[in-house]
Amino acid sequence: MGLSKKDLGKKKANLKSRLEELEKKAKFDPIKKDRKLHEEIAELRKKIGAQ
């Protein structure tokens, strides 16, 4: 069963808010010591772009 437009909108909004949180943390890690953080940011950007 597919997701409704409302559910898709909510999912995308949640992804965007999570991305904002992670970007704030990444701002204090410019030399990318925390690899998982930057990988998750890239993954979220890809998911948001695909929707």
C-alpha positions, 0 to 999 in steps of 0.5 A, spaced: 500 500 500 502 506 497 503 513 502 498 518 501 500 525 499 499 528 506 504 522 508 509 523 503 509 531 505 510 529 512 516 524 511 519 529 507 518 535 512 521 530 517 527 528 513 528 536 512 528 537 519 533 532 521 538 534 515 537 541 519 539 538 525 545 534 522 548 540 518 548 544 525 552 539 528 557 538 521 558 546 522 562 545 528 566 539 524 569 542 518 575 537 517 570 531 517 572 527 523 565 525 524 565 520 518 558 517 520 555 524 521 557 527 514 555 520 511 548 521 514 547 528 511 549 525 504 544 520 504 538 524 507 540 529 501 539 524 496 533 521 499 530 528 499 532 529 492 529 523 490 522 525 492 
